[in-house]
């Protein structure tokens, strides 16, 4: 097992890093570093003798976290940021239907449960709309949800 990234190398995070309970001072599940952030490799180690773990210092976030190699990429590689992230509130831009049956009306608000990267640099999202099953929705069919103050108007 040879590491792809060496000490001091700049790396970009390909997915959000949340506290799995091992990061002190933050609750379990708290967002530690957002995907797309660039950090610098401080150390390379192994876990269970078959996984490379990189200690990466993210200067902007002021955090050093452990990352697996598949969670990192060279910052010079093409990067296509998604519009939404896990737990973002989104609104359907249009009516969502399947088999001719309307499942979600235009403007209904849901919560992103997962970001799904497509092979062509597109994104889809697993969105939970209230009182419905989880739906996979393309990015083009979603808008940011109105804030509570905008909804009150």
C-alpha positions as CSV (number, residue, x, y, z in Angstrom):
1,X,0.0,0.0,0.0
2,X,1.6,3.2,-1.2
3,X,0.0,6.5,-0.3
4,X,-1.2,8.6,-3.2
5,X,-0.6,11.8,-1.2
6,X,2.6,12.7,0.7
7,X,3.3,14.8,3.7
8,X,2.6,18.5,2.9
9,X,0.5,17.8,-0.2
10,X,-2.6,19.9,-0.8
11,X,-5.8,17.8,-1.0
12,X,-9.5,18.5,-1.6
13,X,-12.2,16.8,0.4
14,X,-14.7,14.9,-1.8
15,X,-17.4,14.5,0.9
16,X,-18.5,16.2,4.1
17,X,-16.7,15.0,7.3
18,X,-18.9,14.7,10.3
19,X,-17.9,13.9,13.9
20,X,-18.2,10.1,14.4
21,X,-17.8,10.6,18.1
22,X,-14.0,10.7,18.0
23,X,-13.6,14.5,17.6
24,X,-13.5,16.2,21.1
25,X,-15.6,19.2,21.8
26,X,-18.2,18.6,19.1
27,X,-21.4,16.6,19.2
28,X,-21.6,13.4,17.3
29,X,-22.9,14.1,13.8
30,X,-21.7,17.7,13.8
31,X,-20.2,18.9,10.5
32,X,-16.4,19.3,10.9
33,X,-15.3,20.1,7.4
34,X,-17.4,20.8,4.3
35,X,-16.8,19.0,1.0
36,X,-14.7,21.0,-1.4
37,X,-12.4,22.3,1.3
38,X,-8.7,22.2,0.7
39,X,-6.3,21.0,3.4
40,X,-2.7,19.8,3.8
41,X,-1.6,16.3,4.7
42,X,0.2,16.2,8.1
43,X,0.6,12.5,8.4
44,X,-0.2,9.1,6.8
45,X,-1.1,6.0,8.8
46,X,-3.0,2.8,8.5
47,X,-6.2,1.5,10.0
48,X,-6.7,-2.3,10.4
49,X,-3.6,-2.8,8.2
50,X,-5.5,-2.3,5.0
51,X,-6.8,1.3,4.9
52,X,-4.7,4.4,4.5
53,X,-5.7,7.2,6.8
54,X,-4.5,10.8,6.2
55,X,-4.3,13.4,9.0
56,X,-5.3,16.5,7.1
57,X,-5.1,20.0,8.4
58,X,-7.9,22.3,7.0
59,X,-6.6,25.7,7.8
60,X,-9.9,27.6,7.0
61,X,-11.9,25.4,9.3
62,X,-9.1,25.3,11.9
63,X,-9.4,21.5,12.2
64,X,-7.2,18.5,11.7
65,X,-9.2,15.4,10.8
66,X,-8.6,11.8,9.6
67,X,-9.6,11.0,6.0
68,X,-9.6,7.9,3.9
69,X,-7.8,8.1,0.6
70,X,-11.1,7.7,-1.4
71,X,-12.4,10.9,0.4
72,X,-9.6,13.0,-1.1
73,X,-8.5,14.3,-4.5
74,X,-5.8,16.5,-5.9
75,X,-7.0,20.1,-5.7
76,X,-6.0,20.6,-9.3
77,X,-8.4,17.9,-10.5
78,X,-11.8,19.1,-11.9
79,X,-14.2,20.0,-9.1
80,X,-17.9,20.3,-9.5
81,X,-19.6,21.5,-6.3
82,X,-23.2,20.5,-5.7
83,X,-25.8,23.2,-5.0
84,X,-27.1,21.4,-1.9
85,X,-25.7,19.4,1.0
86,X,-27.0,16.9,3.6
87,X,-29.8,18.4,5.7
88,X,-30.3,21.4,3.4
89,X,-34.0,22.3,3.0
90,X,-35.1,22.3,-0.7
91,X,-38.2,23.1,-2.6
92,X,-39.5,21.2,-5.7
93,X,-39.0,23.5,-8.7
94,X,-41.8,21.7,-10.5
95,X,-44.3,18.9,-9.9
96,X,-42.5,15.5,-9.4
97,X,-44.3,12.5,-10.8
98,X,-43.7,8.8,-11.4
99,X,-45.8,6.7,-13.7
100,X,-48.1,9.6,-14.4
101,X,-48.9,10.0,-10.7
102,X,-47.9,13.3,-9.0
103,X,-45.8,12.6,-5.9
104,X,-44.8,16.1,-5.0
105,X,-46.4,19.5,-5.9
106,X,-44.3,22.4,-7.1
107,X,-43.0,24.4,-4.1
108,X,-43.2,21.6,-1.5
109,X,-40.3,21.6,0.9
110,X,-38.2,18.6,1.8
111,X,-34.8,17.8,3.4
112,X,-31.7,16.5,1.6
113,X,-30.7,13.1,3.1
114,X,-28.0,12.2,0.6
115,X,-26.0,13.8,-2.3
116,X,-25.5,11.5,-5.3
117,X,-22.8,12.4,-7.8
118,X,-23.5,11.3,-11.3
119,X,-20.9,10.0,-13.8
120,X,-21.3,13.2,-15.9
121,X,-20.6,15.7,-13.2
122,X,-24.3,16.1,-12.5
123,X,-26.0,15.6,-9.0
124,X,-29.1,14.1,-7.7
125,X,-30.4,14.1,-4.1
126,X,-32.3,11.7,-1.9
127,X,-34.9,14.1,-0.6
128,X,-37.4,13.4,2.2
129,X,-40.6,15.3,1.6
130,X,-43.0,15.2,4.7
131,X,-45.3,12.2,4.8
132,X,-43.7,10.6,1.8
133,X,-41.1,8.1,0.9
134,X,-37.5,9.2,0.1
135,X,-37.3,10.4,-3.6
136,X,-34.2,10.7,-5.8
137,X,-34.5,14.1,-7.4
138,X,-32.2,15.6,-10.0
139,X,-30.5,18.9,-9.0
140,X,-32.3,20.7,-11.9
141,X,-35.7,20.0,-10.3
142,X,-34.8,21.7,-6.9
143,X,-34.5,25.2,-5.6
144,X,-33.4,26.4,-2.1
145,X,-36.3,26.3,0.3
146,X,-37.6,29.7,1.4
147,X,-36.4,30.7,4.9
148,X,-39.0,30.8,7.6
149,X,-39.1,34.6,7.4
150,X,-39.8,34.4,3.6
151,X,-42.5,31.8,4.2
152,X,-44.2,34.2,6.7
153,X,-44.7,36.9,4.0
